[in-house]
């Protein structure tokens, strides 16, 4: 599958700060997904995006599907210690097909 | 969403042995997948588990090493055969609902 380019690789921030991470690809996708993985757990779906230009929020999380369908970003506002984890972007082109994943952004939040 | 369980949650195995990982879903699904996540890495697709037919393997993964069963629409197994330390990873099953995918908690495998 296609590897998605995810950045930054890691972030070390203070509680209360906003966070932004993004994913790009050379290919067009129909769906972008953002997951969070805690240590020892499987990835948990945070936000799913289906339309180019779509902006979707889930609490303090906001994600956008790029207008070119080749990129997406995830913002976390007012970070808290439980936001710590690894965030993965993922994308696919067809319903029911396997996902292409980014390499992940490791987020550390200090109180 | 979907509720997915995996067994075992972790295991430590000797090289040359085999381990079978089970994945159970709380409702019927058409598409199930098996991924590998090596330490500190992203997820890599091993294969798509097809109900009633052979699994479809990705490049670099073969049936002799990773045999998969899918006897019905709620259950699948992945076997890691003739293990070596390089097989130490987290193995995850997932299910697709439309464009979204949901993951099990993973099986953490250590091969000595």
Interface residues (C-beta under 8 A of the other chain):
Chain A: X1 X30 X31 X33 X35 X40 X41 X42 X43 X44 X45 X48 X50 X88 X90 X92 X95 X96 X97 X98 X99 X101 X102 X103 X104
Chain B: X1 X4 X30 X31 X33 X41 X42 X43 X44 X45 X48 X58 X92 X94 X96 X98 X99 X100 X101 X102 X103 X104 X105 X106 X108
